[in-house]
Amino acid sequence: MPVRITVDIGGTCTDLVVSGVGDQITVGKALTTFDTPEGGLWEALSDAARQLELAPEELLAQTELFVYSTTRATNAILEGTTSRTALLVTEGFRDLLVRKEGGRLRPYDFATPFPKPYIPRHLTFEVPERIAATGAVVRPLTEPAADAVVAQIARAGVEAVAIALVWSIVNPEHEELLAHRIQAGLPEIAVSVSHRLNPVIREFRRASSVSLDASLKPLMQRHLKAIEDWLRSVGYHGRLVAATSLGGVLFFEDIIERPIYLAKSGPALAPMAGLAYSAAEVGPDVKDGHDIVVCDTGGTSFDVSLVRGGRPVVTRETWLGETHTGHLTGLASLDVRSVGAGGGSIARIAAGGLLQVGPRSAGSDPGPACYGLGGVEPTVTDAAAVLGYLDAESFLGGRVRLNIAAAHDAVGKLGEQIGLNPTRTAAAILTVAGERMADAIREITINQGVDPREAVIVAGGGAAGMTIVPIIEAIGCSRVLIPPTAGALSAAGAHFSDVLREFTRSYPTTSAAFDHAGVLAAKRELDARARAFGDRLDGTGVIGFEWDYVVEARYAEQIWDLEVPFDDELLNAPDVERQLRSAFDAEHHRIFTVSDPTETVEFLAWKIRARGILHHPDIVAAPPTRPAPGRRRAAVFDDHTVDTPVLDRGDLTPGQSTAGPLLVQLATTTIVVPPRWTLQISDRGSFILSKENS
């Protein structure tokens, strides 16, 4: 099997996973080095190579595919460190980004100021042109007018330009003219064009996505080029791909042209791992018979996603930052809900005297107080250390020695503000963090008609083992699966992902007046684009090719679009409009528990997801291990200090149940099994936690 390396550079740790060297999947982990990410990457690579008894250079020389994932794009957007960017809009539409979509989560909060637009108004330039909804040119864009706009851009001193003109998705003539003039006159400036990137009807969403994409181009093109140059310099000669927010990968040359696909790409890989391990441990029918909830607890955030019918749920409601006030990507991506509550999340006393955990994180520099790297504020990891859950000598496989006394000091100072001792303060920190994480699970399950108690819960991430039990107890669940690669769940998910690209064609029609011929023509266009993409994959290690078709639809004049799958047989049926609207009614009823078969359905955008299938590793039986000498450690459960057994993988016999309280100490995570819970290990090395008498 081809050797694949995947890396996920997170806010606290850099996770690296190797498959194809032997039967097992190998995990390497290191603290992230932000200024020079290749430092943490090399340390994680060295950790994995050491386990495989290879030099890092030898491991790279054997590798055929390297999957890269980073939070750099997301962080740059949230922190406002992207490139200075101009936005070109149709005359009269200068406030497209200013007004957003008008929503707000707290309608009676009048103290919070209205958010600023992603691209400021003084860098938004109006273009004297107009295209009608029919595609007819209402006001032509002349070449002198286009050149005058280019002159304005030159004076603005920007690095990138986003172009989002009204109805360019029907007639792109004016957008193409502007892009050509900018590239001819200002070749050093990066350009993103809305009808190429995101051809959807909604103007704000198209403008938002193209603005984000343009602003990322200079930054991410430099970053990806630097990563590629570094990998080549240390001996890697295989293919380079990057993870995308749709749960797949794209080659570097493609992602450089569309860097917005990198936003929230890391969390989108965890569902792929959750699906693979659920199928291996529960059975392949889990893809059809069970919903899967995937929880990924990292250093800076808790990410939760949902798999239904064997496919991760896709959404266009991906906001970077808070919904409505943050920045909307406007593109299809896996539905991953994130809260700022992870291992490095900082606990503090908020206004009103309430304990708050996150969203601010200590990251890896200075990190939690127990890292001993200069951090002094208490974090979730410090709380776990105070409660006795972490071993000072074995963190990151023994490469980092924890300062437990520093954790006690940091947590204790916080406790003095609320009148609690360090132990009770630590327990309170984990409780508050757990409630925020449980809320994220409720949002993606209960709010969408899914009962989490009937789903398979998969947990991963470096901090998952010490937080997951109280989280799932809070939502009424009694069983959780923790894969053997849990400490690097997102990076592991990249081993079960494929080359994935979505193509969209806006072609509005309705169930009342269905334009069958126009829809078939739109599908033929999509097929041609997908075939051209597939032709490019020859010789890249792709072993197969699949297409999935969906249409975005809604009840007439509503704003919430739902995806309805279709195929050639349905589209060629004589009653295609009836079958499509019935499928939409069923999907609407599944999510919202209500449908209206008498209402007209609007079919807006037709899409094809082209998937180039890559080799996926088999999840095989775990190798035999030797029990370690019996160890015990004082740990706190239910406000009582308990002399607790400390086990490792070798102390557990597959199929045998071990009752809590106990601690399972692994190289990349620690699993906390509280009283009234039991632990089993499967033949494949997964840990299954179950509540007693459930």
N, C-alpha and C positions, 0 to 999 in steps of 0.2 A: 504493500500500500504506500502511496506517496507520503513523504514526510511534510507535515504542515505545522507551522508555528503561528500562533495568534498572540497578540499583545493588546492589552487594554490599559492605557495610561490614565489612571484615575486621579482624583484630588488628593488621595492619601497614599495609595499603593499602586505600583505597576505590576499587573498580573500577566504572566506569560504561560501558555499551555502548548505542549508538544504532543502530536500524535504521529503514528507511523514508525516510531522507533520501538520495536517490541510490540507486545499486545496491549500494554497499558497506556493510559493518558497521563502525562506528567505535568505537574504544576510547579512553576517557579514564581517567586514573589519577592518584591523589594519595595522600599520606600521610594515614592516618586521624587525625582529631582526636577524642579520646575524650570529653572533657567536653562538647563541642559538635559532634556528628557532622555537623551541617549545614555546618560549615566545610570539612571534607574533601570532602563531597558537592558543594558549590558549586565547589570547585577542580577536581574531576574533571569536573563538568559544563562548566566553562569550558574545560578542556582539549579535550573533545570538540567543543564549539561552535566553538572556534578552528580546528580541523581542517576543520570544515564551513563555515567562513567565515560564521558566524552569531554574534550576541550570545547569551549564555545565555538571556536572556528570550525572544528570538525562537524558540530551539529548544524551550523549554518551551511556548510558545504553539501550536506545531505538533503537539505530542505528544498522543496520544489515550489512551495507557496507560503508567502508571509502575509498575514492579515494584520493590518494596523488599525487601531482604534484609539481615539484621544478625546479628551474633554476640551481641548483647546478652542475649538470653534464655538461650542456652547458658552464657555467662560468668556470669550472675547465679546460675544453679543451681550451677555448679562452685565459685564463689567464696563462696557463702552470703550473697548480698546481695539475695535475694528478700524479699518481704513476710512479716511475722510471720503465721503461718497456723495454724489449728486443724483437727484431723481428728476427724470424728464416725464412730464404728464401733459395730457391734452389741455389746451387753454380752458380755464374755468374749473379745473379739477386740482388746484394747488393744495387743497386741504384733505386729500385722500388719506394720508397717514395721520393727519392731525386729529381727525374725528374718529378714527378706528372704526369699530362696529357699534359703538355707543353703549355697550353693556357694562355692568358693574356687579360685583359679587355682593357688595354691601350698599344697597340703594339709599340708605339713610345716613351714610357716613359722609358728612359735608366738610370734614376736617382734612381729608386726604386730597391733595391737589390733583387736577386732571393730568394724566401722564403726558410727557413730552413725546412728539413723534420720533420715530427711529431715525429718520433723516430730517434735520431741522428745516424749517420753512424757507430760510434764506438760501438753502442749497437745493430747493425744489424749483425747477424752471418750467414755465408753461410753453408749450409748443403750439404755434398757430396752425392747427389742423383739426379735422374731425372725420371719423368714419362712422357710418350708421350701423345699426344692428343688422341690417341686411348685407353689409359689406360694401355698400355704395360709398363713394367718396363725396362727403358733403362739403368739405373745405380742403382743397388740395394742399399738400406740404411742398412748397417750392424748394429748390436747391439753395437759393440765397437765404431763405428763412432757416433751413437746416444748418447752413454754415454760420448764421448769426448765433444759433444756439450753441454750436461748437465753440465759438469765440467766447461766449459766456462761461462755458465749462472751463476753458483754458484759464480765464481770469480767476476762477474760483479756487484754483489750486488743489483739485481733488485727485485721488488715486484711482477712483472707480466711478462708474456711471451705471445707474439702473434706468431702464426705459420701460414705462408702463402706460401705454396709450389706450384710450377707450376703444373697445371693439376690435383690437388688434388680433384677437383670436379668430375673427371672421375674415379680416383682411389685414395681413401683416405688412402691407406695402410701406407705410410710413415708419414703422419701427425698423424695418430693414434699411430704409434710406438713412435714418439717423445713425444706426449702428455702423453702416458703411462709412459715413462721413466722419464719425468720431475715430474709427480705426485708421482711416486714411490721414486725418489731420493730427490726431493725438495717439499715435500707436503705443505709447507707454502706458496708457490708461486702460484698466480692465473694464469690460462692458458686459452687462447681463441684460438679456432681452426677454420680456415677460411671455410673449407667445411661444417662445422656444422652451422656456423653463416650466411654465405652469399655465397651460391654456385653459383656464376656467373662467366662468362668467363673472363671478364676484370681483369687482374692481379693487376693493381694499385688499382682499386676500392675494390677488395677483401682484399688486403693488408691494405688499409687505414681503412676499416671498422673494421677488426679484431684488428688492432693496437689501434684504439680508444676504442674499447670494453675492451681489456685487461687492458689498462691504467686506465680505470674507475673502474674496479672490486674492488680493495682493498678499494678505497675511498667510493664508493657508497654502497658496502656491509656493511661497518662500519656505514655509515649514515642511511641506511634503517633499520639496526638492532637497532640503537639508537632511531629512530622514533618509531619503533614497541614497543620497551621496554617502552618508555615514554607513548605511548598511552595505553598500558596494565596497566601501573602503575596508570593512572588516571581514570581507570574504563571501558575502551573499550574492548569488548570481541568478536566483530564480525569479518567479513572477511576484510582483507587489500588488496587493489589493488593499482597499480600505473598507471598513465596515460602514454601512449606511443606516439611516433611521428607519428604513423599510424592513430591516431584519436580514438583509443580504449583504453582499460585497460587490464592489465595482473596482475595476483596474484604476491605478493611479491616474492614467491619462484621462479617464472619464471623470473621476471625482474632482480633478483640478478644474474642469470646465463647469462643475456644479457643486461647489464646496458646501452649499446649504445642506446637502445630503449627510454631511458629517455632524450636523447639530443633533444632539441626543442620540447619536449612533451607538454608543456603548451600551446603554440600557436596553436597546432594541435587540441585542444578541442574547440576553438572558432567557427570553421565552423559547428560543431555539434549543437551549440546553434543557430547560424544563420539559419541553415536549419529548426530547430524545430519552431522557432518563425516566420519565413517566411511562413511556412505551416499553422501555426495557424492564422496569420493575413491576409495573401494574399489568402490562400486557399491551400488545399492539392495538386491541380494540378500544383502548383509552382514547384514541384519536377520534372515535365516533361517539362513544358513550359517556364521556366525562368532560366536564370543564376542568381546566387546569389553571390554578392561580400561582403565578411565579413571583416570589418575593426576593429581592436582591438588596441586601443591606451592606453598603460599602462604608467608606470612611466619611463621606460628606453627605450622602443622601440614601434614602430608602426608596427603591423603585419597585412598583408592582404592575404586573401585566396579566393579561387574560388570554387563554387559548381556548377556542371553541371549534368543535368539529375538526380537530386536527390542524387548524390554522390560527396563528396569532391574530387577534383583533386589530383591524386597521382603522385609523381615524384621520380626519383632516383638521381636527381641533387641537393641534399641538402648539401650545404656548410656551415660550421661553420666558420664565418668570410667571407672575400671577395671571390667571385667566382675565382677559379683557384689558388689563393694564400693562401686561408684558408685550411680547412680540410674537405674532402668529406666523408660523412657517408657511401655512396655507397649502402644504404638500401632504400627500398620503404618507403616513408613517405608522409604525406600530403604536398602539395605544398604551403608553407607559405613563403611569401617574407617579410623580416624584414629590417627596417632601424632604425638607432639609433636616433629616434626623438620621444620622449614621454614627459610626464609631467615634468620629472626630467632632461630632456636634457639641457645641459649647453650651453649658448650662449657666443660667444667670437668673437674677431676680428682676422681673419686668416691672413696669409701672403698675402700681396697685399691690405690690408685694407678692405677686404670683411667680412660681417657678416656671421658667421657660427653657426649653431645650431646642437649639437650632434657631433659625436656619444657618447661622454663622458657624463655620467649621475651623478647627485648628489645622486641618490638612496634614501634610507631612513635615512642614516647616513653619512654625516650631513644633507642631504636633501636640498631642495630649501631654499633660505634665509627666505622665509615667514614661514617656519616651526618653526623657532626660536630654532633650535637645533645645531647651529654653522655654517651652510652653509652661504657663502658670495658671491658665484658666481651666476649670474642671470640665471634662467631657464625658460622654457615655463610656468610652474605654476606661477612663479613670474610675468611674463608678463601678465598673465590672472588676477592676483591680482591687478596689477597696473591699468589695464583697467576697474576695478570695477566688474569683473565677479564673483569673489569669496567673500563669506561672512566670516568674521573673526571668527564668533561665531559658525558656523554650520559645519565646516569641520570635516569629519569622524563622523558625527552625534553629533558634539559638543565636542568630546573627545580630539580634538587638536585645540587650538586657534591659528589662523594665525596672524603673525606679518606683517601687510600690510606695515608699515613704513619701515621694513627691505627690503621688496621686492622693494619699491620705491628707496631705497638707492642703492641696488645692480644693478638694471636696469639703474638708473641714472648714475652711474659710468661708465657703458658700453657706455651709450649715449654720455658722454663727449668725448669719443675717436673718435666718428664719427660725432659729432656736432649736435646731436638730443636731444630733451627734453625726459624725461622719458616716456611720453605717446606715442610719435612717435617711440621711441626705442622699447617699448613693442609691438606695432603693427607690427613693422618690424620683431621682433622675431617670432611672430605667423605666419607671411607671409612666412618667410623663412622655418620654420618648416613645414608649410602646403604644400609648393611646394615639399619638399622631400617626404612627404607622398603621394601626388598626383602622383609623379613619380613612386612610388611603385605600385599604382593601375594601372597606364598605362602599366607597365611592365607585370603584370599578366593578364591583360585583352586585351588591344589593340594589344600587341605583340603576343598574342595567338589567334587572330581572334575573340575576344569578344568585342562587343560594350557596354561599361559600361552604356551608356544612356538607354539601353534596359534591363538592369539587375536590380534586387532588391538589393538595398544597405542596409546592416545591419551594424550598428555601435555600438561598445561597448568599455569597458575599462574605467578606472577612469577618463581619460582625454579626452574621446571621445566627450562628450557633448559640450565642449568649443572650439573644433577644427574642427569638422566634416563638418560644412557648407561651409567654404571657401575651404576645400579640395575637396568636391564633385562639388562645383561650378567650380573649376579649370579644372575638367575633363568633364564639360558639363552636369552634372546630376542635377536634380531638385527635388529629393525626397529621403528621407532617413528614415529608420525605426530604432528606438532606443528602444530595449526591456526593460521591467521593471527591469531586472537583469543586465542591461548594465554595471554597475559599477564593475561587476565581471563576465564578459562574458565567459572567459575561464573556470573558475570554474563551471559556470552554464552549460557549454557544457558537462561536465563530467556526468551530470544527464541524458543526451540523448545519451550516448555512451554505447558500449557493450564490452564484452570480445572479443578481436580480435587478431588473430595470423595468420601470413603469412607463408606458406611453399613453397619452391622453388625447382624445379628440372631442372637443365640445360640439355637440349637435343636438340642440334642444328639440324635443317633440313631446307629445302628450298621449295618454291612453285614449283620449277622446278623438284625436286626429293624428293617428300614428303614421309617420312618414317612413314606411317600410323601405322604400328605395334609398332614401337618404341615409338611413341607419346602416343599410348594407354597404353603401359606399364608404361611410365612415369606418366601418369594420375592415373593409379591404385596405384602406389607408393604414390602419393600425397593424394589420397583418404584414404589410410590406415593410413597415418600420421595424417590426419585431424580427422579420426574416433577415433584414440587413444587420441588425444587432447580432443575431445568431451566427451569421456568416463570419463576423469578426471574432467569434469565440473559437473558431477552428484552430487547433494546435495550442490551446491554452490550458489543457487539462480537464476541460469540460467533457463529461461522459454521456450527457443526454440533454434534452431540451424540452421544456414544458411551457405552455401558455395558459394563463387563467384570465378569463374575461369577467368584468364587472361593469355595471352601469350605476352612476349616481342618480338617485331619484328622490322625489319628495311629493307630498300632497301639494296641490296647486297653491301658490303664493305663500307657502311656509318657508322657513329658513333652514330647517334641519334636514340634511341630506343623509340617506342611507344607501349602502352599497348592496346591489342585488346581482348575484352571479348569473351568467347565461352561457350558452354554448351554441355551436352551429345548428344543432338540431332544433333548439328552441327558437333561434332567430329566423329559421326557415319555415317554422310552423305557420299554417294559415291563420291561426288565432294567436299570434305572437304577442299582440298588445294585451290580450286577456291573461295569458300566462305570466307575462312580466308584471302586470299590476297585481295579480294574485300573489306572486312571490314577494312583491313589495308589501302588500297588506300583511302577509304572514310575518315578515321581518319587523314591520312596525309594531305588530301586536306582541311579538316576542320581547322587544326592548321596552315598549311603552305601555304594554298590556291593553292597548286600545287600537282599533283600526276602523276605517270607514270605506267599505267597498263601493259606496256610491260616489265618492269624491274622485275628481280627476287627478291622475298621477302625472307629474312632469318628469321626463327622463332628460337629464341635462348633459352629462359627460360620459362618454364611452371609453373604457380603459382596457388595456391589456398589460398583464404583468408577465414579462418574459423571464424565464428562469433557466439558467445554465447549470445543470446538476454537476456538483463536484463530488469527489470521493468523501464519504463520511466514515469515521472510525466506528468499529464495533464496540459496544459496551460489553466486555467479557468478564468472566469470573475473576475476582480479585486474587492476587497471588497469596500463598500462605505466609503467615508472619509468626514471629515468636513473641510470646507474652513477655512484658517487661516486669522488672521487680515490682512488687506491690508498693504503691505509694498512696498517701493520704494527705489532705490539706484542709485546713479550717476554712469553711465557706458559709455564707449567710443565706438561709432560706426561711421565709416567713418570720423574719425578725429574730431568728435563733441561729446561733453559730453551731454548725454541724461538722463533725470530723468526717470528711467526705472522701470516698474512694476516687482516685485519679487514674483513669485508664487510657490506653492508647489502642490503636487498631488491632494490635496483636492480642490484646486481652479479651477480645470479643469473638465468640464462636457464631458463625452464621446460623440464623434461625433461633438462637437462644435469646430469651428475654432477660434483661437486667434492669432491676427496679432502681429508681432514683431515691434519694439524691445521689448524683454522681457527676463527675466531670470527665469528658473525653477530650484529651489533649492531642491535637494534630498539628502538623507543621504550619498550616495556613489558617487555622481557625480553632476555636475551642467550643465544644458543644456542652451546654449546661442542661442537665436533666434534673428538674426539680422533684420534690416529693410528689407522689401520686401519679407519676409518669413512668413509663418503661421505655427501654431502648432495645432495638434489635438491629443487627447488621445483616444485610442481604448477601447472597453469594457474590454479587457484583460490587460489593463494598459500599453500598449506600446505607445511610443511617435512617431508621424509621422510628420516630418518636410517637408513642400512643399514650393517651390518658387512660388510667386504670378504670375498669368498670364502665367502659364506653363502647 
